[in-house]
Amino acid sequence: MKKATLDTILDRACFFGLRGFERSDLAQILPEMQDHKKGLLIEPLNNALFEQNAFGNVNAIPNFNEKNGWQIISSDPHFECPEEKIVNCYANISALKRKFARIAVLLPQDKNASTDKVLTGIEKSCLAIFSKNDLQKANIDDLLSLKIAQINIPKTPLFLAAKYAWIFILLLCALPFLIASQPDEQVSNLRNIASEVQKYSEKGDIVHVLKEGESLTQIARFAIGKYNSLVSTEAMIKQYLKENELSLDSKLKAGDTLRLKLPNFNNPRHKTMQGAWNFFTGLLNDSLAYITELYNSQQTATMRRHDGIDVAGRRGTRILAPFSGVAWTMEDERGGLMIAIAREKDLLVFMHCEQRFYLNGQAVMEGDPVASVGSSGHTTGPHVHVAAGRIAKNGERSISGLRYNVLNPFEWYKEM
């Protein structure tokens, strides 16, 4: 990575944590800001951080160290965690990132139960967290540069050759099978096996070994969705388990082997939906991912408007890039942590993430993990909301300045 590029990313990805430091330690530790740039030190237990647009005028924030160019948002001795306003805290920090070249958040050595939710969320947003031992050998900017360089491994010819060497090896192994040969005619080659093919092709059992944390509900929802392209209801789950002589109260443990019949619910659109269904659930690195809500452009008496599809997966599950493109990121109250992968004309947006693994403007390769499943923003549980769009100069929606028009993800998949 060129130094100019690294410095540019450093100024845009400057949010980091300092754990266990006293305020008196920081005058010599914080890097001196150059070229009229400003740094900001945040003590997170501060009520103003949770007020909407509390820092519209950053000049009003007091100086921490005039010489080094740092300002400070000090802690409040009477701080009480306002859980209903936690999103405002993330929105304020996001706004401050655009106004300061470096932002350091002062994290305590030990967490307090009443503030654990706030501090955990802030820590996950940090590019890196440093302790006193980390800073004995190198300064903050050098450590941040190293962290960014690790995330942005240069795609050199040697790197690409090592990454794709398995393709060459696979081709060598497959070569003997690609050279045609004429087998000797034997009885086994000539007999009619149509009846046996028919007999065994009708076997459709699902065999699954139960893992720690999995439930019968999760397995049933996955099976109904995969083999019928339906968003399952509680009644459908009970019916399917009953057909397999099971119930929601069945006593099972990790390691038990389940043999389930293929679910047979009527969905005349299954064949046309199955490809898109498998594509979107396959974007989660979770073998039991399933769709919990489909796209709906108009609100009705029984259905809310929904501008995407929801795919359920275990918290922390990696979300994989659907195609090669460029990453765009944003945060807001409803969508939480968001990341979009965009290419020439279209994009997919992933919302409610727990973590994101790419920065704005970074190149992404198809299949790369770009984020993890979480429940940030307005959600009732861990899942990813997937929105599809067509990039347009005057689009109705935007993410980090990139405008687009919303599409039905299943229709987007057909066009793709």
C-alpha positions as CSV (number, residue, x, y, z in Angstrom):
1,M,0.0,0.0,0.0
2,K,1.3,3.4,-0.9
3,K,2.0,5.8,2.0
4,A,-0.3,8.5,0.7
5,T,-3.1,6.0,0.5
6,L,-2.3,4.7,4.0
7,D,-2.3,8.2,5.5
8,T,-5.6,9.0,3.8
9,I,-7.3,5.9,5.3
10,L,-5.7,6.6,8.7
11,D,-7.4,10.0,8.8
12,R,-10.8,8.4,7.9
13,A,-10.5,5.4,10.1
14,C,-9.2,7.1,13.2
15,F,-11.5,5.8,16.0
16,F,-9.5,3.8,18.5
17,G,-9.6,2.9,22.2
18,L,-7.2,3.4,25.1
19,R,-7.7,0.9,28.0
20,G,-6.8,1.5,31.6
21,F,-5.0,4.9,31.2
22,E,-5.3,7.8,33.6
23,R,-6.0,11.2,32.1
24,S,-2.7,12.4,33.4
25,D,-0.9,9.7,31.3
26,L,-2.3,10.9,28.0
27,A,-0.4,14.2,27.4
28,Q,2.7,12.4,26.3
29,I,0.9,9.5,24.6
30,L,-1.6,11.2,22.2
31,P,0.1,12.0,18.9
32,E,0.6,15.7,18.1
33,M,-1.8,16.9,15.4
34,Q,-0.3,18.6,12.3
35,D,-1.6,20.9,9.6
36,H,-4.4,22.4,11.7
37,K,-5.9,19.0,12.2
38,K,-7.7,18.3,15.5
39,G,-7.9,15.2,17.8
40,L,-10.7,14.3,20.2
41,L,-10.5,12.4,23.5
42,I,-13.8,10.9,24.6
43,E,-14.6,9.7,28.1
44,P,-17.7,7.7,27.2
45,L,-19.7,8.0,30.5
46,N,-21.1,11.4,29.4
47,N,-24.8,12.2,29.2
48,A,-24.2,14.6,26.2
49,L,-23.0,11.7,24.1
50,F,-26.6,10.3,24.2
51,E,-28.4,13.5,23.2
52,Q,-29.3,14.0,19.6
53,N,-27.0,16.3,17.6
54,A,-25.2,17.3,20.9
55,F,-22.0,18.3,19.2
56,G,-23.1,20.5,16.2
57,N,-20.5,23.1,17.2
58,V,-17.3,21.2,17.8
59,N,-15.5,24.4,18.7
60,A,-17.4,24.5,21.9
61,I,-15.7,21.3,23.1
62,P,-13.0,22.3,25.6
63,N,-9.3,21.8,24.8
64,F,-7.5,18.9,26.5
65,N,-4.0,19.8,25.3
66,E,-3.6,23.0,23.3
67,K,-0.1,22.2,22.3
68,N,-0.9,18.8,20.8
69,G,-4.2,20.0,19.2
70,W,-6.6,17.7,21.2
71,Q,-10.0,18.5,22.6
72,I,-12.0,16.5,25.2
73,I,-15.5,15.3,26.0
74,S,-15.2,14.7,29.7
75,S,-17.1,12.1,31.8
76,D,-20.1,13.1,33.9
77,P,-19.9,12.1,37.6
78,H,-23.7,11.8,37.6
79,F,-23.9,9.6,34.4
80,E,-26.8,7.1,34.1
81,C,-26.9,4.9,31.1
82,P,-30.0,5.9,29.0
83,E,-30.6,2.6,27.2
84,E,-33.3,4.0,25.0
85,K,-30.9,6.6,23.5
86,I,-27.9,4.3,22.8
87,V,-28.4,4.8,19.0
88,N,-27.9,8.6,19.5
89,C,-24.4,7.8,21.0
90,Y,-23.4,5.9,17.9
91,A,-24.8,8.7,15.6
92,N,-22.9,11.4,17.6
93,I,-19.6,9.4,17.3
94,S,-20.2,8.9,13.6
95,A,-20.7,12.6,13.1
96,L,-17.6,13.4,15.1
97,K,-15.5,11.1,12.9
98,R,-16.1,13.5,10.0
99,K,-14.8,16.5,12.0
100,F,-11.7,15.1,13.8
101,A,-8.6,13.5,12.3
102,R,-8.2,11.2,15.3
103,I,-10.7,10.2,18.0
104,A,-9.6,8.3,21.1
105,V,-12.1,6.8,23.5
106,L,-10.8,6.3,27.1
107,L,-12.0,2.8,28.3
108,P,-11.8,1.7,31.9
109,Q,-9.7,-1.2,33.0
110,D,-12.8,-2.9,34.5
111,K,-16.4,-2.7,33.2
112,N,-19.4,-1.7,35.2
113,A,-22.6,-3.8,34.7
114,S,-24.8,-0.7,34.2
115,T,-22.6,0.6,31.4
116,D,-21.5,-2.7,29.9
117,K,-23.9,-2.4,26.9
118,V,-22.6,1.1,26.0
119,L,-18.9,0.2,26.4
120,T,-19.3,-3.1,24.5
121,G,-20.9,-1.3,21.5
122,I,-18.2,1.4,21.5
123,E,-15.4,-1.1,21.7
124,K,-16.7,-3.0,18.7
125,S,-16.7,0.2,16.7
126,C,-13.0,0.9,17.4
127,L,-10.4,0.1,14.8
128,A,-8.1,-1.0,17.6
129,I,-7.8,-0.9,21.4
130,F,-4.4,-0.2,23.0
131,S,-3.1,-0.8,26.6
132,K,0.0,0.7,28.3
133,N,2.1,-2.3,27.2
134,D,1.2,-1.8,23.6
135,L,2.5,1.8,23.7
136,Q,5.8,1.0,25.3
137,K,7.3,-0.1,22.0
138,A,5.6,2.1,19.4
139,N,3.4,5.2,19.1
140,I,-0.3,5.3,18.4
141,D,-0.1,6.4,14.8
142,D,2.4,3.7,13.9
143,L,0.2,1.0,15.5
144,L,-2.9,2.3,13.7
145,S,-1.0,2.3,10.4
146,L,0.1,-1.3,11.0
147,K,-3.6,-2.3,11.8
148,I,-4.9,-0.7,8.6
149,A,-2.1,-2.3,6.6
150,Q,-3.1,-5.7,8.0
151,I,-6.7,-5.2,6.9
152,N,-5.6,-4.0,3.5
153,I,-3.2,-6.7,2.4
154,P,-1.8,-5.7,-1.0
155,K,-3.0,-7.9,-3.9
156,T,0.5,-8.4,-5.3
157,P,1.2,-11.1,-8.0
158,L,2.8,-13.3,-5.3
159,F,-0.1,-12.9,-3.0
160,L,-2.6,-13.7,-5.7
161,A,-0.6,-16.7,-6.9
162,A,-0.5,-18.1,-3.3
163,K,-4.3,-17.5,-2.9
164,Y,-5.3,-19.2,-6.1
165,A,-2.7,-22.0,-6.1
166,W,-5.4,-24.5,-5.1
167,I,-7.1,-24.0,-8.5
168,F,-3.9,-25.2,-10.3
169,I,-3.6,-28.2,-7.9
170,L,-7.2,-29.1,-8.4
171,L,-6.8,-29.0,-12.2
172,L,-3.8,-31.3,-12.0
173,C,-5.8,-33.7,-9.9
174,A,-8.7,-33.6,-12.3
175,L,-6.6,-34.1,-15.4
176,P,-6.8,-37.9,-15.4
177,F,-10.6,-37.7,-15.3
178,L,-10.7,-35.3,-18.3
179,I,-8.9,-37.7,-20.6
180,A,-11.6,-39.9,-22.2
181,S,-11.1,-43.7,-22.3
182,Q,-13.2,-46.5,-23.7
183,P,-14.3,-49.0,-21.0
184,D,-14.6,-52.7,-21.7
185,E,-18.1,-53.8,-22.2
186,Q,-19.3,-55.9,-19.2
187,V,-22.7,-57.1,-17.9
188,S,-22.7,-54.3,-15.3
189,N,-22.3,-51.7,-18.0
190,L,-25.2,-52.9,-20.1
191,R,-27.9,-53.8,-17.6
192,N,-31.0,-51.6,-17.2
193,I,-30.8,-49.7,-13.9
194,A,-33.8,-47.4,-14.5
195,S,-35.8,-49.1,-11.8
196,E,-33.0,-48.7,-9.2
197,V,-32.5,-45.0,-10.0
198,Q,-36.2,-44.4,-9.5
199,K,-36.2,-46.3,-6.2
200,Y,-33.3,-44.4,-4.7
201,S,-34.1,-41.0,-6.2
202,E,-37.3,-40.9,-4.1
203,K,-35.3,-41.1,-0.9
204,G,-35.3,-37.6,0.5
205,D,-34.5,-37.7,4.2
206,I,-32.7,-34.8,5.8
207,V,-29.9,-36.1,8.1
208,H,-28.6,-33.6,10.6
209,V,-26.4,-33.9,13.7
210,L,-27.6,-31.4,16.3
211,K,-25.0,-28.8,17.3
212,E,-24.7,-26.8,20.5
213,G,-27.1,-23.9,20.5
214,E,-29.4,-25.3,17.7
215,S,-33.1,-25.9,18.2
216,L,-35.8,-27.9,16.5
217,T,-37.5,-24.6,15.6
218,Q,-34.4,-23.4,13.8
219,I,-34.0,-26.7,11.9
220,A,-37.7,-26.8,10.9
221,R,-37.7,-23.2,9.7
222,F,-34.6,-23.9,7.6
223,A,-36.0,-27.1,6.1
224,I,-39.4,-25.5,5.2
225,G,-37.7,-22.5,3.6
226,K,-35.1,-24.5,1.7
227,Y,-37.4,-27.2,0.2
228,N,-40.6,-25.1,-0.2
229,S,-39.4,-21.4,-0.5
230,L,-41.8,-20.4,2.3
231,V,-41.5,-18.2,5.3
232,S,-42.6,-20.6,8.0
233,T,-45.3,-19.9,10.7
234,E,-45.5,-21.5,14.1
235,A,-48.4,-23.7,12.9
236,M,-46.2,-25.0,10.0
237,I,-43.4,-25.8,12.3
238,K,-45.6,-27.8,14.7
239,Q,-47.2,-29.7,11.7
240,Y,-43.7,-30.5,10.2
241,L,-42.3,-31.7,13.6
242,K,-45.5,-33.8,14.2
243,E,-45.0,-35.5,10.8
244,N,-41.6,-36.5,12.1
245,E,-42.9,-37.7,15.5
246,L,-41.3,-34.7,17.2
247,S,-42.6,-31.6,19.0
248,L,-41.2,-28.4,20.3
249,D,-40.9,-30.1,23.8
250,S,-38.8,-33.1,22.5
251,K,-35.7,-33.6,24.6
252,L,-32.7,-33.5,22.4
253,K,-29.0,-32.7,23.1
254,A,-26.0,-31.7,21.1
255,G,-24.6,-34.7,19.1
256,D,-28.1,-36.3,18.5
257,T,-28.7,-37.4,14.9
258,L,-32.0,-36.3,13.4
259,R,-33.5,-37.9,10.3
260,L,-36.3,-35.8,9.0
261,K,-38.6,-36.2,6.0
262,L,-38.6,-33.5,3.3
263,P,-41.2,-30.9,4.2
264,N,-44.1,-30.9,1.8
265,F,-46.0,-27.6,1.9
266,N,-47.8,-26.2,-1.1
267,N,-46.1,-23.3,-2.8
268,P,-46.7,-23.1,-6.6
269,R,-43.9,-20.5,-6.9
270,H,-41.3,-22.8,-5.3
271,K,-39.4,-23.6,-8.5
272,T,-39.1,-19.9,-9.6
273,M,-38.1,-18.8,-6.0
274,Q,-35.7,-21.5,-5.1
275,G,-32.6,-20.1,-6.9
276,A,-32.9,-16.7,-5.3
277,W,-33.8,-18.3,-1.9
278,N,-30.6,-20.4,-1.9
279,F,-28.5,-17.4,-3.1
280,F,-29.6,-15.0,-0.3
281,T,-29.4,-17.6,2.5
282,G,-26.0,-18.7,1.1
283,L,-24.6,-15.2,1.8
284,L,-24.6,-16.2,5.5
285,N,-21.9,-18.6,6.5
286,D,-24.5,-20.5,8.5
287,S,-25.7,-23.9,7.4
288,L,-29.1,-23.3,8.9
289,A,-29.8,-19.8,7.6
290,Y,-33.4,-19.1,6.6
291,I,-35.5,-16.1,5.4
292,T,-38.0,-14.7,8.0
293,E,-39.6,-12.0,5.9
294,L,-39.9,-11.2,2.2
295,Y,-40.0,-8.0,0.2
296,N,-43.4,-6.1,0.3
297,S,-43.6,-2.7,-1.5
298,Q,-47.1,-1.7,-0.2
299,Q,-48.4,-1.9,3.4
300,T,-51.7,-3.7,3.8
301,A,-54.1,-4.6,6.6
302,T,-52.1,-7.8,7.4
303,M,-48.6,-7.0,6.1
304,R,-46.2,-4.1,6.8
305,R,-44.1,-2.4,4.1
306,H,-40.7,-4.1,3.9
307,D,-38.0,-2.9,1.5
308,G,-35.9,-6.0,1.5
309,I,-35.7,-9.5,2.9
310,D,-34.6,-10.6,6.4
311,V,-32.3,-13.6,6.7
312,A,-31.9,-15.1,10.2
313,G,-28.5,-16.5,11.3
314,R,-26.6,-17.0,14.5
315,R,-25.0,-13.9,16.0
316,G,-21.5,-13.3,14.7
317,T,-22.1,-15.4,11.5
318,R,-20.0,-14.0,8.7
319,I,-21.8,-12.3,5.8
320,L,-20.1,-13.0,2.5
321,A,-19.8,-10.6,-0.4
322,P,-22.2,-11.5,-3.2
323,F,-19.9,-10.2,-5.9
324,S,-16.7,-8.2,-6.3
325,G,-17.1,-4.5,-5.9
326,V,-16.6,-1.5,-3.5
327,A,-17.7,-1.3,0.2
328,W,-19.8,1.6,1.4
329,T,-20.7,2.0,5.1
330,M,-23.2,4.0,7.2
331,E,-24.9,3.9,10.6
332,D,-28.4,5.2,11.6
333,E,-31.1,4.6,14.2
334,R,-33.1,2.1,12.2
335,G,-30.6,0.1,10.2
336,G,-27.8,0.2,12.8
337,L,-24.4,-0.7,11.4
338,M,-24.7,-1.0,7.6
339,I,-22.4,-2.0,4.7
340,A,-23.2,-2.1,1.0
341,I,-21.3,-3.8,-1.8
342,A,-21.7,-1.9,-5.0
343,R,-20.5,-2.5,-8.6
344,E,-21.3,-0.7,-11.9
345,K,-25.1,-0.5,-11.7
346,D,-26.3,-2.3,-8.7
347,L,-25.7,-2.9,-5.0
348,L,-26.7,-5.0,-2.0
349,V,-27.0,-3.4,1.4
350,F,-26.7,-5.4,4.6
351,M,-28.2,-3.9,7.8
352,H,-28.2,-4.6,11.6
353,C,-24.6,-5.8,11.5
354,E,-22.6,-6.6,14.6
355,Q,-19.2,-5.8,13.0
356,R,-18.0,-4.6,9.6
357,F,-14.7,-5.8,8.2
358,Y,-14.2,-3.2,5.4
359,L,-13.9,0.6,5.3
360,N,-15.6,3.1,2.9
361,G,-14.1,2.8,-0.6
362,Q,-12.2,-0.5,-0.1
363,A,-12.3,-3.1,-2.9
364,V,-14.1,-6.3,-2.0
365,M,-13.7,-9.7,-3.7
366,E,-16.6,-12.1,-4.2
367,G,-16.9,-14.5,-1.2
368,D,-15.0,-12.3,1.2
369,P,-16.5,-11.9,4.7
370,V,-17.7,-8.3,4.8
371,A,-19.6,-8.1,8.1
372,S,-21.1,-10.3,10.8
373,V,-24.8,-10.9,11.8
374,G,-26.0,-8.8,14.7
375,S,-29.0,-6.8,16.0
376,S,-27.9,-3.2,15.8
377,G,-30.6,-0.6,15.1
378,H,-34.3,-1.5,15.3
379,T,-34.5,-5.4,15.5
380,T,-36.1,-8.1,17.6
381,G,-33.1,-10.5,17.2
382,P,-30.0,-11.3,15.3
383,H,-30.5,-11.3,11.5
384,V,-29.4,-9.3,8.4
385,H,-31.8,-7.2,6.4
386,V,-30.8,-7.4,2.7
387,A,-31.8,-4.5,0.5
388,A,-31.2,-4.6,-3.3
389,G,-30.8,-1.4,-5.4
390,R,-30.1,0.1,-8.8
391,I,-27.5,2.9,-8.6
392,A,-29.0,6.2,-9.9
393,K,-27.8,9.8,-9.6
394,N,-31.2,10.9,-8.2
395,G,-32.0,7.7,-6.4
396,E,-34.6,7.6,-3.6
397,R,-32.2,6.1,-1.0
398,S,-28.5,6.7,-0.2
399,I,-25.7,5.1,1.7
400,S,-22.6,7.2,2.5
401,G,-23.5,9.5,-0.4
402,L,-24.1,6.7,-3.0
403,R,-27.8,7.0,-4.2
404,Y,-29.9,4.1,-5.4
405,N,-33.5,3.0,-6.1
406,V,-34.9,0.1,-4.1
407,L,-35.7,-3.2,-5.9
408,N,-37.3,-6.5,-4.9
409,P,-34.2,-8.6,-4.1
410,F,-35.8,-11.7,-5.8
411,E,-36.4,-9.6,-9.0
412,W,-32.9,-8.2,-8.7
413,Y,-31.5,-11.8,-8.6
414,K,-33.5,-12.8,-11.7
415,E,-32.1,-9.8,-13.6
416,M,-28.5,-10.5,-12.4
